[in-house]
Every structure is written in C-alpha cells, then in structure tokens.
C-alpha cells in the first residue's frame, strides 16, 4: 500500500462508481493516486453473490484508474460502525494516508449508506489520534471528507465537471452486469442486468432470472445520466457530480470558481 491523494469509500460495490466514479476517473487522469474502499462485498444484496460482486468491483476499479482497491467486512444489510469497524478503517487510512476522502451522505434511502457516512467521518477523525488504531501506525487525518450523492438529493456544496471522463464512468458501470441495467453499445439493444431479466419493476421475471431491483431497472440507469446532466447544467458543463461539505470551502482564486458554459 502507498500514499493516496483521494480515497472513495462505499458501503457496497457499485456505490462509489455510481456516486463519484467520474470524479475518481478525472483525478486519476490528472495524475492523482486514487483508491476505492468497499465496506462490504454486497453479500446480502438481492442480486449476485459476494464473490461475483468483488470481481465486478475489481474490473470497475481498473476502468476508473484506481491505484488501490480493498474491502472491509462491516456487514451488508446491517452495516456495523462500532469501534472494531472504526479501527479497521483507521488502519486503511493510515496505510494509504489520503488527503481527501469521499463518502456517502449522512442520510439516504439505504440505511447502510448513512451508517457508512458515520463510519467514514468518525474514522477519518480518530485516525489522527495517536491513541487509536493499531500500534506502530503513524496518525493521519485527511484534510476533508466530502459526501457524494446517492438516492436522496441534497443542496450540493460543489459540483465536479466530469464531462471529459464520462465514458470511463460508463465503463465502470458496465463492469456491474449483476447489479446495473446495461445500455446497448454499437447498435446493440439495451440489456437488463442478466439475460432473461425484465426491464421494468413489477413485471414477472423469466425462469432462472434474478428479481428486478431499483438499481437494476432501466429507469434508474436513465436517472444516472439525467442527474449528471442536471447538475452539470448548473455549473455550465454537460455532466457533473454533486458533493456536500460539512464545512465552508477555502478559495485561493475567486476566478477559479467562475462557471463555464453559455451565459
């Protein structure tokens, strides 16, 4: 393990890619070392298996240009955020020593997401205390923890223009056929996450097909781009990813905040 500039933490494989995959790809393209930490392997999910989801996560991380990828076992479906989980995350933070951390938002539709935020925020702080964590690991506190958007919307503190790397985010989502509805490529029709799977929630599944979930639906996949276009338009870009900061952001150059696009 080596020092990172940016670490994205997600409760389940695909959370990071959906919420901030473009931002990670952009940072990697800019020469930053980025990493992804999944707090679970999605073992309690409706679709796929833990082993399959780990393999998908590995392919997605490669598509985004992540330098590091790791998994913790914090318990999918009832994510634990107690002291043992904090200490496990502190060990990762001290090994990778990221300057910035991206985490889930404080409140979201899936309870694991809110618990993931609490765990990330607590561990990021405690990692700076010499008395916490394993012996022999030097304290390290990231400069900030920013939250990416998942199901529930919020008023963003800032939006990252990810237009130039949107194709890389799409490659990362394509690495999750067990979870995410797959859009057609090169003239091919759109395909649900598994062969024989209906593309509308509430429709009967074909024999041996997995149940439709919100994330595996065509509507959800369309909403990923719709949200990005909405927040991109707010900053004069084609596509954007929104983030929330609990503290004001420092600005050294006011003109660096100037919106782009047509006035």
Secondary structure, 3 states (H helix, E strand, C coil): CCCCCEEEEECCCCHHHHHHHHHHHHHHHCCCCEEEEECCCCCCCCCCCHHHHHHHHHHHHHHHCCCEEEECCCCCCCCCCCHHHHHHHHHHHHHHCCCEEEECCCCCCCHHHHHHHHHHHHHHHHCCCCCCCCCCCCCCCCCEEEEECCCCCCCCCEEEECHHHHHHHHHHHHCCCCCCCECCCCCCCCECCCCCCCCCCCCCCCCCCCCCCCCCCHHHHHHHHHHHHHHHHHCCCCCEEEEECCCCCCCCCHHHHCCCCCC
